[in-house]
């Protein structure tokens, strides 16, 4: 099996929830982890100290200059980049029937962070990712999407469409960047995080209708990320991880 010692992973939005679990899981593979958030500096520094071979970088992914600089900072610190996990994302809760509430400003804000920022990060990192790829061991990108990008569900139509766009971006880049760089996505349903504790309606849906009768744990999504990172072959996949709710 290949060794991930000295390899570097950037996990965006990784100071809590799914992102923090991904950072911790990849650290068990002996990777160096670049932790990122927009504002939770204290939590990011604490997680970096916890993991040991890690660092924290602050950047606002709604700002294109800061988004590009995030990649430049990682490469400057570590001298290489092997894995990007585009976990950071934002949402907006709007009833699907309230079309006028979904303003162009909301569409633009969601697209900037959920679609354009991953694009900028990947484009900025392409050269470094290609340089890090070894014969038979491609570099890797994992986009954290949502089951709302696969099914006609979600917090709002703009959010769901942005995740659908991220899914298609995943497939397009998998073709474009192969074989040196693999690109996959994971589309979780409800995940147990501090943000979802008050989502009582969603919790009821998963408990009553999902075959697994529960939401996912962040560690379970992190395990899927680790599986995709350690693979040398899988590319272009959008893995729905919603406990089977999509079957009902």
Sine and cosine of phi, psi and omega as CSV:
sin_phi,cos_phi,sin_psi,cos_psi,sin_omega,cos_omega
0.00,0.00,0.54,-0.84,-0.03,-1.00
-0.95,0.32,0.46,-0.89,0.04,-1.00
-0.99,-0.15,0.65,-0.76,0.03,-1.00
-0.97,-0.24,0.16,0.99,0.07,-1.00
-0.87,0.49,0.73,-0.69,0.00,-1.00
0.97,0.23,-0.03,1.00,0.09,-1.00
-1.00,0.10,0.43,-0.90,-0.16,-0.99
-0.85,-0.53,0.74,-0.68,0.04,-1.00
-0.84,-0.54,0.74,-0.67,0.17,-0.99
-0.99,-0.17,0.82,-0.57,0.06,-1.00
-0.88,-0.47,0.94,-0.35,-0.02,-1.00
-0.98,0.19,0.48,-0.88,-0.01,-1.00
0.84,0.54,0.77,0.64,-0.22,-0.97
-0.89,-0.45,0.45,0.89,0.01,-1.00
-1.00,-0.09,-0.13,0.99,0.04,-1.00
-0.36,-0.93,0.11,-0.99,0.12,-0.99
0.84,0.54,-0.66,-0.75,-0.05,-1.00
-0.87,0.49,-0.68,0.73,-0.05,-1.00
-0.87,0.49,-0.69,0.73,0.01,-1.00
-0.91,0.42,-0.63,0.78,0.04,-1.00
-0.90,0.43,-0.63,0.78,0.05,-1.00
-0.90,0.44,-0.71,0.71,0.00,-1.00
-0.86,0.50,-0.71,0.70,0.00,-1.00
-0.90,0.45,-0.65,0.76,-0.03,-1.00
-0.92,0.39,-0.69,0.73,0.01,-1.00
-0.93,0.35,-0.48,0.87,0.06,-1.00
-0.90,0.43,-0.48,0.88,0.04,-1.00
-0.94,0.35,-0.29,0.96,0.08,-1.00
-1.00,0.05,0.17,0.99,0.03,-1.00
0.95,0.31,0.35,0.94,0.05,-1.00
-0.99,0.11,0.45,-0.89,0.20,-0.98
-0.99,0.12,0.70,-0.71,-0.13,-0.99
-0.89,-0.46,0.80,-0.59,0.16,-0.99
-0.99,-0.11,0.93,-0.37,-0.03,-1.00
-1.00,-0.02,0.60,-0.80,-0.08,-1.00
-0.66,-0.75,0.53,-0.85,0.24,-0.97
-0.39,-0.92,0.19,-0.98,0.06,-1.00
-0.98,0.19,-0.64,0.77,-0.15,-0.99
-0.60,-0.80,-0.33,0.94,-0.11,-0.99
-0.99,0.14,0.93,0.36,-0.11,-0.99
-0.90,0.43,-0.72,0.69,-0.05,-1.00
-0.86,0.50,-0.71,0.71,0.02,-1.00
-0.91,0.42,-0.61,0.80,0.01,-1.00
-0.92,0.40,-0.68,0.73,0.04,-1.00
-0.90,0.44,-0.65,0.76,0.00,-1.00
-0.90,0.43,-0.67,0.75,0.01,-1.00
-0.92,0.40,-0.64,0.77,0.04,-1.00
-0.87,0.49,-0.67,0.74,0.03,-1.00
-0.91,0.40,-0.62,0.78,0.03,-1.00
-0.88,0.47,-0.70,0.72,-0.07,-1.00
-0.97,0.22,-0.45,0.89,0.02,-1.00
1.00,0.01,-0.98,0.18,-0.05,-1.00
-1.00,0.09,0.91,0.41,-0.10,-1.00
-0.47,-0.88,0.29,-0.96,0.06,-1.00
-0.59,-0.81,0.33,-0.94,0.01,-1.00
-0.91,-0.41,0.68,-0.73,0.03,-1.00
-0.74,-0.67,0.76,-0.65,0.01,-1.00
-0.99,-0.12,0.71,-0.71,0.06,-1.00
-0.31,-0.95,0.62,-0.79,0.06,-1.00
-1.00,-0.09,0.93,-0.36,-0.08,-1.00
-0.96,0.27,-0.08,1.00,0.16,-0.99
-0.98,0.17,-0.18,0.98,0.00,-1.00
-0.96,-0.28,0.90,-0.43,-0.11,-0.99
-0.90,0.44,-0.58,0.81,0.01,-1.00
-0.91,0.41,-0.71,0.71,0.02,-1.00
-0.92,0.40,-0.54,0.84,0.03,-1.00
-0.89,0.45,-0.73,0.68,0.04,-1.00
-0.90,0.44,-0.67,0.74,-0.02,-1.00
-0.91,0.42,-0.46,0.89,0.04,-1.00
-0.85,0.52,-0.72,0.69,0.03,-1.00
-0.91,0.42,-0.69,0.72,0.00,-1.00
-0.87,0.49,-0.62,0.78,0.00,-1.00
-0.92,0.39,-0.68,0.73,0.03,-1.00
-0.87,0.50,-0.73,0.68,-0.03,-1.00
-0.91,0.41,-0.62,0.79,0.03,-1.00
-0.90,0.43,-0.63,0.78,-0.03,-1.00
-0.95,0.30,-0.66,0.75,-0.16,-0.99
-0.95,-0.33,-0.29,0.96,0.00,-1.00
0.99,0.15,0.01,1.00,-0.01,-1.00
-0.23,-0.97,0.18,-0.98,0.10,-0.99
-0.48,-0.88,0.80,-0.59,-0.08,-1.00
-0.92,-0.38,-0.49,0.87,-0.12,-0.99
-0.64,-0.77,0.70,-0.71,0.20,-0.98
-0.85,-0.52,0.79,-0.62,0.15,-0.99
-0.92,-0.39,0.96,-0.29,0.01,-1.00
-0.99,0.11,0.99,0.11,-0.04,-1.00
-1.00,-0.10,-0.50,0.86,-0.06,-1.00
-0.88,0.48,0.67,-0.74,0.04,-1.00
-0.25,-0.97,0.32,-0.95,0.04,-1.00
-0.78,-0.63,0.34,-0.94,-0.02,-1.00
-0.71,-0.71,0.17,-0.99,0.08,-1.00
-0.54,-0.84,0.81,-0.59,-0.03,-1.00
-1.00,0.00,0.92,-0.39,0.02,-1.00
-0.61,-0.79,0.79,-0.62,0.07,-1.00
-0.82,0.58,0.66,-0.75,-0.05,-1.00
-0.88,0.47,-0.41,0.91,-0.01,-1.00
-0.99,0.12,-0.21,0.98,-0.05,-1.00
-1.00,-0.03,0.95,0.31,-0.15,-0.99
-0.88,0.48,-0.65,0.76,-0.07,-1.00
-0.95,0.32,-0.34,0.94,0.06,-1.00
-0.95,0.33,-0.41,0.91,0.02,-1.00
-1.00,0.08,0.98,0.20,-0.09,-1.00
-0.96,0.29,0.24,-0.97,0.03,-1.00
-0.89,0.45,-0.52,0.86,0.04,-1.00
-0.91,0.42,-0.65,0.76,0.03,-1.00
-0.92,0.39,-0.70,0.72,0.06,-1.00
-0.84,0.55,-0.72,0.69,-0.05,-1.00
-0.91,0.42,-0.66,0.75,-0.02,-1.00
-0.89,0.45,-0.72,0.70,-0.02,-1.00
-0.92,0.38,-0.66,0.75,0.01,-1.00
-0.91,0.41,-0.60,0.80,-0.04,-1.00
-0.87,0.49,-0.70,0.72,-0.06,-1.00
-1.00,0.06,-0.65,0.76,-0.14,-0.99
-1.00,0.08,-0.37,0.93,-0.05,-1.00
-0.82,-0.57,-0.80,0.61,-0.10,-1.00
-0.94,0.35,-0.67,0.74,0.00,-1.00
-0.87,0.49,-0.74,0.68,0.09,-1.00
-0.84,0.54,-0.62,0.78,0.03,-1.00
-0.87,0.49,-0.74,0.67,0.00,-1.00
-0.88,0.47,-0.70,0.71,0.00,-1.00
-0.87,0.50,-0.70,0.71,-0.02,-1.00
-0.92,0.38,-0.70,0.71,0.00,-1.00
-0.88,0.47,-0.66,0.75,-0.01,-1.00
-0.92,0.38,-0.51,0.86,-0.09,-1.00
-1.00,-0.08,-0.12,0.99,-0.13,-0.99
-0.80,0.60,-0.74,0.67,-0.05,-1.00
-0.88,0.48,-0.71,0.70,0.00,-1.00
-0.91,0.42,-0.64,0.77,0.02,-1.00
-0.90,0.44,-0.64,0.77,0.04,-1.00
-0.91,0.41,-0.62,0.78,0.01,-1.00
-0.92,0.40,-0.54,0.84,-0.03,-1.00
-0.98,0.19,-0.36,0.93,-0.02,-1.00
-0.90,0.44,0.72,-0.70,0.05,-1.00
-0.95,-0.30,0.30,-0.95,0.01,-1.00
-0.85,0.53,0.89,-0.46,-0.01,-1.00
0.99,0.11,-0.12,0.99,-0.01,-1.00
-0.79,-0.61,0.99,0.11,-0.02,-1.00
-0.92,0.40,0.36,-0.93,0.22,-0.98
-0.96,0.29,0.11,-0.99,-0.21,-0.98
-0.58,-0.81,0.66,-0.76,0.14,-0.99
-0.83,-0.56,0.74,-0.68,0.10,-1.00
-0.82,-0.58,0.86,-0.51,0.04,-1.00
-0.99,-0.15,0.79,-0.61,0.06,-1.00
-1.00,0.00,0.95,-0.32,-0.06,-1.00
-0.98,-0.19,-0.67,-0.74,0.00,-1.00
-0.30,-0.95,0.50,-0.87,0.09,-1.00
-0.89,0.46,-0.34,0.94,0.05,-1.00
-0.92,0.38,-0.31,0.95,0.08,-1.00
-1.00,0.09,-0.07,1.00,-0.02,-1.00
-0.93,-0.38,-0.60,0.80,-0.01,-1.00
-0.93,-0.37,0.37,-0.93,0.02,-1.00
-0.98,0.19,0.90,0.44,-0.02,-1.00
-0.73,-0.68,-0.19,-0.98,0.14,-0.99
0.89,-0.45,0.21,-0.98,-0.07,-1.00
-0.89,0.46,-0.52,0.86,0.04,-1.00
-0.32,-0.95,0.31,-0.95,0.04,-1.00
-0.91,0.42,-0.69,0.72,0.05,-1.00
-0.86,0.51,-0.64,0.76,0.03,-1.00
-0.89,0.46,-0.75,0.66,-0.04,-1.00
-0.88,0.47,-0.66,0.75,0.01,-1.00
-0.91,0.41,-0.60,0.80,0.03,-1.00
-0.89,0.45,-0.60,0.80,0.02,-1.00
-0.96,0.28,-0.56,0.83,0.11,-0.99
-0.89,0.45,-0.63,0.77,0.06,-1.00
-0.90,0.44,-0.65,0.76,0.03,-1.00
-0.90,0.45,-0.61,0.79,0.05,-1.00
-0.89,0.46,-0.69,0.72,-0.02,-1.00
-0.95,0.31,-0.58,0.82,0.11,-0.99
-0.85,0.52,-0.64,0.77,0.04,-1.00
-0.84,0.55,-0.74,0.67,-0.04,-1.00
-0.93,0.38,-0.67,0.74,0.00,-1.00
-0.88,0.47,-0.69,0.73,-0.01,-1.00
-0.95,0.31,-0.50,0.87,0.05,-1.00
-0.87,0.49,-0.62,0.78,0.04,-1.00
-0.96,0.29,-0.69,0.72,-0.11,-0.99
-0.94,0.35,-0.63,0.78,-0.14,-0.99
-1.00,-0.10,-0.17,0.99,0.01,-1.00
-0.92,0.38,0.45,-0.89,0.03,1.00
-1.00,-0.06,-0.03,1.00,-0.10,-1.00
-0.96,0.29,-0.47,0.88,-0.07,-1.00
-0.74,-0.67,0.82,-0.57,0.09,-1.00
-1.00,-0.06,0.57,-0.83,-0.02,-1.00
-0.71,-0.71,0.84,-0.54,0.02,-1.00
-0.69,-0.72,0.19,-0.98,0.06,-1.00
-0.68,-0.73,0.46,-0.89,0.14,-0.99
-0.87,-0.49,0.73,-0.68,-0.04,-1.00
-0.90,-0.44,1.00,0.06,-0.01,-1.00
-0.95,0.30,0.42,-0.91,0.26,-0.97
-1.00,-0.01,-0.69,-0.72,0.03,-1.00
-0.94,0.35,0.74,-0.68,0.02,-1.00
-0.81,-0.58,0.65,-0.76,0.00,-1.00
-0.96,0.29,0.98,-0.21,0.06,-1.00
-0.68,-0.73,0.24,-0.97,0.06,-1.00
-0.82,0.58,-0.56,0.83,-0.04,-1.00
-0.93,0.37,-0.51,0.86,-0.11,-0.99
-0.99,-0.13,0.06,1.00,-0.04,-1.00
-0.87,0.49,-0.53,0.85,-0.04,-1.00
-1.00,-0.09,0.12,0.99,-0.01,-1.00
-1.00,0.06,0.94,0.34,-0.15,-0.99
-0.91,0.42,-0.63,0.78,-0.01,-1.00
-0.90,0.43,-0.69,0.72,0.03,-1.00
-0.90,0.43,-0.65,0.76,0.02,-1.00
-0.87,0.50,-0.67,0.74,0.03,-1.00
-0.90,0.44,-0.65,0.76,0.02,-1.00
-0.86,0.51,-0.73,0.68,-0.04,-1.00
-0.93,0.37,-0.63,0.78,-0.01,-1.00
-0.92,0.39,-0.54,0.84,-0.10,-0.99
-0.99,-0.15,-0.41,0.91,-0.15,-0.99
-0.85,-0.53,-0.46,0.89,0.02,-1.00
-0.95,0.31,0.70,-0.72,0.04,-1.00
-0.80,0.60,-0.55,0.83,0.00,-1.00
-0.99,0.11,-0.11,0.99,0.12,-0.99
0.87,0.50,0.47,0.88,0.03,-1.00
-0.25,-0.97,0.24,-0.97,0.14,-0.99
-0.98,0.19,0.24,-0.97,0.06,-1.00
-0.98,0.18,0.46,-0.89,0.19,-0.98
-1.00,0.04,0.55,-0.83,0.02,-1.00
-0.82,0.58,-0.58,0.82,-0.02,-1.00
-0.90,0.43,-0.48,0.88,0.01,-1.00
-0.95,0.31,-0.58,0.81,0.10,-1.00
-0.93,0.36,-0.63,0.78,0.03,-1.00
-0.89,0.46,-0.60,0.80,0.03,-1.00
-0.90,0.44,-0.61,0.79,0.06,-1.00
-0.90,0.43,-0.66,0.75,0.06,-1.00
-0.86,0.50,-0.73,0.69,0.00,-1.00
-0.88,0.48,-0.62,0.79,0.04,-1.00
-0.88,0.48,-0.69,0.73,0.00,-1.00
-0.94,0.35,-0.61,0.80,0.01,-1.00
-0.92,0.40,-0.65,0.76,-0.07,-1.00
-0.99,0.16,-0.25,0.97,0.09,-1.00
-0.94,0.33,0.50,-0.86,0.12,-0.99
-0.95,-0.32,0.07,1.00,-0.20,-0.98
-0.79,-0.61,-0.61,0.79,-0.13,-0.99
-0.94,0.33,0.77,-0.64,0.08,-1.00
-0.46,-0.89,0.46,-0.89,0.06,-1.00
0.97,0.22,0.21,0.98,-0.05,-1.00
-0.99,-0.12,0.57,-0.82,0.17,-0.99
-0.89,-0.45,0.97,-0.22,-0.10,-0.99
-1.00,-0.01,0.90,-0.43,0.04,-1.00
-0.99,0.13,0.83,-0.55,-0.03,-1.00
-0.83,-0.55,0.97,0.23,-0.07,-1.00
-0.81,-0.59,0.41,0.91,0.02,-1.00
0.90,0.43,0.37,0.93,0.03,-1.00
1.00,0.07,0.11,0.99,-0.02,-1.00
-0.85,0.53,-0.53,0.85,-0.01,-1.00
-0.90,0.44,-0.24,0.97,-0.01,-1.00
-0.99,0.11,-0.24,0.97,-0.11,-0.99
-0.99,-0.15,0.00,0.00,0.00,0.00
